[in-house]
Amino acid sequence: MAKDRSVYITTPLFYPSDKPHLGHAFTVVLADVLKLSYKQLGYGGYLVVGTDEHGEKMLAAADAAQTPVERFVESNVLHFKSLWETLGIKYDRFVRTSDHAHRALVKQVFLQLLSDNQIFIDEWRGWYCTSCEESFSDRFIGKKSTCPIGHPLTLRAEKTYFLRVTSFRNWLRREFEANKDLIYPDKYKTELMNNFINDLDDLSITREGLDWGIKVPEDEDHTIYVWFDALIAYLTALNFGNYGRTNTTTFKNYWESPKCKVIQIIGKEVCRFHAIYWPIMLKNLKVRLFDNLLVHGWLLMNNEKMSKSKKNVIDPKEILSLMPREGLRFYLARISILGDANVNVDDIFSVYNSYLVNTYGNLISRFYGIMGRKYENTLPNQWDPESFIEIDQLNIELDEFLNNGYEKEVLNNTISPIIEKVFEIFRSAGKLIEKNKAWELEKGDLLLDTLMVFIYKLLCIGTWFLHPILIDTAPKLYDILNISPKKVGIEYLQQQRLYFKKKINDLPENLFPRIKDID
C-alpha cells in the first residue's frame, strides 16, 4: 500500500462546440476509474477535467448557431458539467480556458518564454485545419488536401510568434528512449520518433485577426494559439505561477512532488501536441515531465471515428435515460485503450446484461438463495479448499490477484484487464454451483460449506476490485455482505477470519435489473 503517494490525473480540455458525446465520456470515465483505483491503494488523488473554449472553431460553431460566442460556450459547458455529474465523475477541478486565472497564467508563460528567447516572431506559411485547430507544413501534407483525420485544410500565410522546437529534437529523443513508460502504448512513441521528431519545425503559436482568445501581451494584433493556451491549463488547475508569486501548496503537493505520479490521458488524435510540444513547454518552465501519457484509441461507429461533424455520435444522456449510470461506466471502463473500438447502443446494453446481470448479479442471487435456505444467512465455520481441486485453484488465483495482480494493473494504468480477470473467476464460480448441484447439498457438507465460503470471499474481494466503476452498488454490497466500507482494502481482505462464522444481511433488491430489448 502507498504511503504519502498521490496521483495527478488530467483529461484533455474538450471543445464545447456542441454537447459531449460517448467519446468524451470514455476518456473521463477512464480517468475517474483510474483515480479511484489508485485511491483504493492508498494514494491521494487529484483529477482535472475542463473545456478549451477559444479559437476559430468555437467562433464558427457559435456563428452557425447564431448565438454570441460567450453565451454559446457557457451553454455547452453546462452540458459537459451535467454529464460528468450524472456519470458520478468526482473531479477536483473543472478548469476553463476562459477563467481569469488561466488567462493570466498564459500571458505570464508567454512573456517568460519570450524573455528567454524561446519565442520569436517571423512569417509563417502552411496549411491550417480549423476543426483540429492544427497547422501543417507542405512537407507533412504532401499532395493531400485534408488533415490526418480527414478535415479540409486552408492555405495561409501570416506573421506569427513561434515556439522554438527544432533545437529540442535530440533532447526529446533522449527523453523518449530513457523513459519507456513516458508514452503508453509504446507504438505512439515509436511513430513520433520515426515520423515526426527528425522533421520538427518551430511551432506557430499565434494567429492574426482572431478576436476570440487570449491576446499577446503588448501586441494585441496577435491572439495566442489555442493549443499553447490549452496545454497550460494543466498547470492552471494546480494554481501554478500564482500570478508571478511563489507556487501554491496544491502545485507543490502534486506535480512538483517526487511522490506524485502525473498521468495525462488523451485520445490519439492529440498525441503530437502532448508528446512533443507540451514537454518542450514544461522544460522551458523548469517543470518536470509527466510520468505517463496514456493514449487511447478512438470509439468508432461502423469503422468511422465518432465525430460531431459527421453526426455519427452516441449521446450518453440518452443511454443514461435507459440504464443505470454504472452500466455505462462499466461498458466504457471495459474498453481496452490499446486500439480503436467499434461501439453501438445494442452492444452497450448487451454488455450490461451479460456481465452485470447474468454473471455478477446471478452469482450474488444464487449465493444468497442457498445461504438463506440452508444457512439462515450465517457463514459456515469450516472450509477446506485443498480438498476440492477446482475450488483450490480458483482460491489461489483470487489470492494471487488480490496480493499482486490488482496493484500491478492499477500501477500500469490498465483497467480492462482487472474487469476481465474478476469476471473470469465469477464465471468459474458460477459453473461450480452448477457442476456440483449445490442446491441439492446440505449445510455441513464440506463441499457446500467450502463452496459457500469461497463464493462469499470472491464477492467481497471482487466487489472491492469493481468499486471504482460500480460507485453506487459496491457500497450497498459492502453492507449486505457485512464488511466494513471504511476498512476494506488489500490488507483487510487478506484476513481469512473475515470469511467465517459471520451473519450476513438480507439481499433486499435485485441489484442489476435486466434491460429488455429497446427499439
Secondary structure as the mmCIF struct_conf table of DSSP 4:
data_model
#
loop_
_struct_conf.conf_type_id
_struct_conf.id
_struct_conf.beg_label_comp_id
_struct_conf.beg_label_asym_id
_struct_conf.beg_label_seq_id
_struct_conf.end_label_comp_id
_struct_conf.end_label_asym_id
_struct_conf.end_label_seq_id
BEND BEND1 LYS A 3 ASP A 4
STRN STRN1 SER A 6 THR A 10
HELX_LH_PP_P HELX_LH_PP_P1 PRO A 12 LEU A 13
STRN STRN2 PHE A 14 PHE A 14
HELX_LH_PP_P HELX_LH_PP_P2 TYR A 15 TYR A 15
BEND BEND2 SER A 17 ASP A 18
HELX_RH_AL_P HELX_RH_AL_P1 LEU A 22 GLN A 40
TURN_TY1_P TURN_TY1_P1 LEU A 41 GLY A 42
STRN STRN3 GLY A 44 THR A 51
BEND BEND3 GLY A 55 GLY A 55
HELX_RH_AL_P HELX_RH_AL_P2 GLU A 56 ALA A 64
TURN_TY1_P TURN_TY1_P2 ALA A 65 GLN A 66
BEND BEND4 THR A 67 THR A 67
HELX_RH_AL_P HELX_RH_AL_P3 VAL A 69 THR A 86
TURN_TY1_P TURN_TY1_P3 LEU A 87 GLY A 88
BEND BEND5 ASP A 92 ASP A 92
STRN STRN4 ARG A 93 ARG A 96
TURN_TY1_P TURN_TY1_P4 THR A 97 SER A 98
BEND BEND6 ASP A 99 ASP A 99
HELX_RH_AL_P HELX_RH_AL_P4 HIS A 100 SER A 115
TURN_TY1_P TURN_TY1_P5 ASP A 116 ASN A 117
BEND BEND7 GLN A 118 GLN A 118
STRN STRN5 ILE A 119 CYS A 129
TURN_TY1_P TURN_TY1_P6 THR A 130 GLU A 133
STRN STRN6 GLU A 134 PHE A 136
HELX_RH_AL_P HELX_RH_AL_P5 ASP A 138 ILE A 141
TURN_TY1_P TURN_TY1_P7 GLY A 142 LYS A 143
BEND BEND8 SER A 145 SER A 145
STRN STRN7 THR A 146 THR A 146
TURN_TY1_P TURN_TY1_P8 PRO A 148 ILE A 149
BEND BEND9 GLY A 150 GLY A 150
STRN STRN8 PRO A 152 PRO A 152
STRN STRN9 THR A 154 LEU A 163
HELX_RH_3T_P HELX_RH_3T_P1 THR A 166 PHE A 168
HELX_RH_AL_P HELX_RH_AL_P6 ARG A 169 ALA A 178
TURN_TY1_P TURN_TY1_P9 LYS A 180 ASP A 181
BEND BEND10 LEU A 182 LEU A 182
STRN STRN10 ILE A 183 TYR A 184
BEND BEND11 PRO A 185 PRO A 185
HELX_RH_AL_P HELX_RH_AL_P7 ASP A 186 ASN A 195
TURN_TY1_P TURN_TY1_P10 PHE A 196 PHE A 196
HELX_RH_3T_P HELX_RH_3T_P2 ILE A 197 ASP A 199
HELX_LH_PP_P HELX_LH_PP_P3 ASP A 202 ASP A 202
STRN STRN11 LEU A 203 SER A 204
STRN STRN12 THR A 206 GLU A 208
BEND BEND12 GLY A 209 GLY A 209
BEND BEND13 TRP A 212 GLY A 213
HELX_LH_PP_P HELX_LH_PP_P4 ILE A 214 ILE A 214
STRN STRN13 LYS A 215 VAL A 216
TURN_TY1_P TURN_TY1_P11 PRO A 217 GLU A 218
STRN STRN14 ASP A 219 ILE A 224
HELX_RH_AL_P HELX_RH_AL_P8 VAL A 226 THR A 236
TURN_TY1_P TURN_TY1_P12 ALA A 237 ASN A 239
BEND BEND14 GLY A 241 GLY A 241
HELX_RH_3T_P HELX_RH_3T_P3 ASN A 242 GLY A 244
BEND BEND15 ARG A 245 ARG A 245
HELX_LH_PP_P HELX_LH_PP_P5 THR A 246 THR A 248
HELX_RH_AL_P HELX_RH_AL_P9 THR A 249 ASN A 253
TURN_TY1_P TURN_TY1_P13 TYR A 254 GLU A 256
TURN_TY1_P TURN_TY1_P14 PRO A 258 LYS A 259
STRN STRN15 CYS A 260 GLY A 267
HELX_RH_3T_P HELX_RH_3T_P4 LYS A 268 VAL A 270
HELX_RH_AL_P HELX_RH_AL_P10 CYS A 271 ARG A 272
HELX_RH_PI_P HELX_RH_PI_P1 PHE A 273 TYR A 277
HELX_RH_AL_P HELX_RH_AL_P11 TRP A 278 ASN A 284
TURN_TY1_P TURN_TY1_P15 LEU A 285 LYS A 286
HELX_LH_PP_P HELX_LH_PP_P6 ARG A 288 PHE A 290
BEND BEND16 ASP A 291 ASP A 291
STRN STRN16 ASN A 292 HIS A 296
STRN STRN17 LEU A 299 MET A 301
TURN_TY1_P TURN_TY1_P16 ASN A 302 ASN A 303
STRN STRN18 GLU A 304 LYS A 305
HELX_RH_3T_P HELX_RH_3T_P5 LYS A 308 LYS A 310
TURN_TY1_P TURN_TY1_P17 LYS A 311 LYS A 311
HELX_RH_AL_P HELX_RH_AL_P12 PRO A 316 LEU A 320
TURN_TY1_P TURN_TY1_P18 SER A 321 LEU A 322
BEND BEND17 MET A 323 MET A 323
HELX_RH_AL_P HELX_RH_AL_P13 ARG A 325 ARG A 334
BEND BEND18 ILE A 335 ILE A 335
TURN_TY1_P TURN_TY1_P19 ILE A 337 LEU A 338
BEND BEND19 GLY A 339 GLY A 339
STRN STRN19 ALA A 341 ASN A 342
HELX_RH_AL_P HELX_RH_AL_P14 VAL A 345 VAL A 351
HELX_RH_PI_P HELX_RH_PI_P2 TYR A 352 GLY A 361
HELX_RH_AL_P HELX_RH_AL_P15 ASN A 362 TYR A 375
TURN_TY1_P TURN_TY1_P20 GLU A 376 ASN A 377
STRN STRN20 THR A 378 THR A 378
BEND BEND20 ASN A 381 ASN A 381
HELX_RH_3T_P HELX_RH_3T_P6 PRO A 385 SER A 387
BEND BEND21 PHE A 388 PHE A 388
HELX_RH_AL_P HELX_RH_AL_P16 ILE A 389 GLU A 400
HELX_RH_PI_P HELX_RH_PI_P3 PHE A 401 GLY A 405
HELX_RH_AL_P HELX_RH_AL_P17 TYR A 406 LEU A 411
TURN_TY1_P TURN_TY1_P21 ASN A 412 ASN A 413
HELX_RH_AL_P HELX_RH_AL_P18 SER A 416 LYS A 435
TURN_TY1_P TURN_TY1_P22 ASN A 436 LYS A 437
HELX_RH_3T_P HELX_RH_3T_P7 ALA A 438 GLU A 440
BEND BEND22 LEU A 441 LEU A 441
TURN_TY1_P TURN_TY1_P23 LYS A 443 GLY A 444
HELX_RH_AL_P HELX_RH_AL_P19 LEU A 446 LEU A 466
TURN_TY1_P TURN_TY1_P24 HIS A 467 ILE A 469
TURN_TY1_P TURN_TY1_P25 ILE A 471 ASP A 472
HELX_RH_AL_P HELX_RH_AL_P20 THR A 473 LEU A 481
TURN_TY1_P TURN_TY1_P26 ASN A 482 ASN A 482
TURN_TY1_P TURN_TY1_P27 PRO A 485 LYS A 487
BEND BEND23 GLY A 489 GLY A 489
HELX_RH_AL_P HELX_RH_AL_P21 ILE A 490 LEU A 493
TURN_TY1_P TURN_TY1_P28 GLN A 494 GLN A 494
HELX_RH_3T_P HELX_RH_3T_P8 GLN A 496 TYR A 499
BEND BEND24 PHE A 500 LYS A 501
STRN STRN21 LYS A 503 LYS A 503
BEND BEND25 GLU A 509 GLU A 509
BEND BEND26 LEU A 511 PHE A 512
HELX_LH_PP_P HELX_LH_PP_P7 PRO A 513 ASP A 517
#
